[in-house]
Amino acid sequence: MERIVDAHIHLDHYSQEEIDLIMKELDQIHCSNLISVSFDLESCNKNLQLAKQFPKVKPAFGFHPEQEIPSYHEVAELLDWMSENRDEMVAVGEVGLPYYLRSENPQISIEPYIHLLDEFLKFAKKWDKPVVLHAVYDDAPIVCDLLEKHNIKDTHFHWFKGGSSTIERMMKNGYFISITPDVLYEEEIKQLVLKYPLDQMMVETDGPWRFEGKFSGKMTHPAMIHESVNMIAKLKNEDPSFVYKRLYENTKSFFRL
């Protein structure tokens, strides 16, 4: 068991009892940091408090796109808060486009979400912050257009799913992806690992999202990342120690930890 970083977790969405348990066990699972991404302003505030309480927690601030678009006032309030707390944040995130929300309700317009993401990307560019993205399938090329428009390189597509042409574009642009524990049982994720360079890869849980297979019925815990790393090593036909080191260094470097 070697060092890991959970590159994407919603720590603020766990119960206090679960948070205490996870934080207590980080040392024994050799997890040096958790990148805790935010859902909205309330979530940002909670992640900031968690980071102050637990130095291993590194917060990202943003607005998760799979929800109703915020008002102009709410966006302005969030961006102002993020500016005031920019020194405490390691990234802008989680931001992106609402693929699953629009799949359930095709009447929802994507344009306000594109505009909102554009505002977050301007913020990231202004303050030189990495970006953590929720952008899958048909939404990913739109996000790539915006990233290229703003010339943003430090980009992390978490739990990515999409077509070959988009994957090639992301690889060429130097964007990072992160792999979840479903790499143990999802063929789509296994194929992504085979295609994507290890030098542009991280590992995450996206907890408290729950997984299936051997993880069925279990609370999502950063310890699951060790299973992911070993599966990545197997798929890449690489020594696990080499893969551990590469993924760890990738994550520390990307988030400037």
Residue, then its C-alpha position, 0 to 999 in steps of 0.5 A: m500500500e503506497r501513497i494516494v490522493d483522492a482527487h475528487i470527493h464531496l466530503d461535505h455531503y457525508s454525515q459528520e460521523e462518516i467524515d470523522l471516520i474517514m479523516k481518522e483512517l487517512d493515515q492508515i490508508h496512506c492518503s495524504n489529501l482529499i480534494s473536496v469539491s463544492f456543490d454551491l455556496e453553502s457547500c463551499n462554506k462547509n468545505l472551507q470549514l472542513a479544510k480549516q479543521f482538517p489540513k489534509v482536506k483541500p477545497a475546490f469552490g464552484f457550482h455543480p451543474e446538475q441542478e437548477i441554474p442559479s439566479y444572477h444575484e446568486v452567481a455574483e454572490l458566489l463569485d465574490w465569495m470565491s474571490e475573497n477566499r481564493d487563497e484557500m482554494v486549490a481549484v475551481g470546481e465542480v463546474g461544467l454542464p448538466y448532461y444527466l439533468r437534460s437527459e431527464n428533461p430535454q426542455i432545459s436549455i443548455e445556454p445558461y449553463i454554458h454562460l455560467l461555465d464561461e464565467f467560472l473559466k474566466f475566474a480560473k484564468k484570472w486567478d490562475k486556478p486549475v479547473v475541475l469539470h463535470a462534462v461527459y458525452d455530448d457536453a465534453p466537446i462544448v467544454c473543450d471549445l470553451l477551454e480552448k477559447h480561454n487557453i486554459k490548460d490545467t483542466h481535470f475532467h472527473w469521471f469522464k465518459g465520451g467518444s474517441s474523438t473527444i478523448e483524442r482532443m483531450m489527450k492532445n490538449g494535455y487535460f487530465i482525467s480521474i478514474t473511479p472504483d468502477v474501473l473494477y467492473e465497468e468496461e467503458i472505464k477500463q477502455l478509457v484507462l487503456k487509451y489515456p496516458l498515465d501521465q494525464m491521469m488521477v484517481e478519485t472516489d466521487g464519494p459519497w456516490r456508491f459503487e457496485g461489484k465488490f463495493s456494493g452496499k459499502m460507504t464510499h471511502p478513499a481506501m477504495i482507491h487502492e483497488s483502482v490503482n491496482m486495476i489501472a496497473k493491471l490494465k496498463n501492464e505496469d508495475p503497481s509501484f510505478v503506477y502509484k508514484r505516477l498517479y500521486e505525483n500527477t495529482k500533487s502537481f496538478f493541484r499544486l499541493 
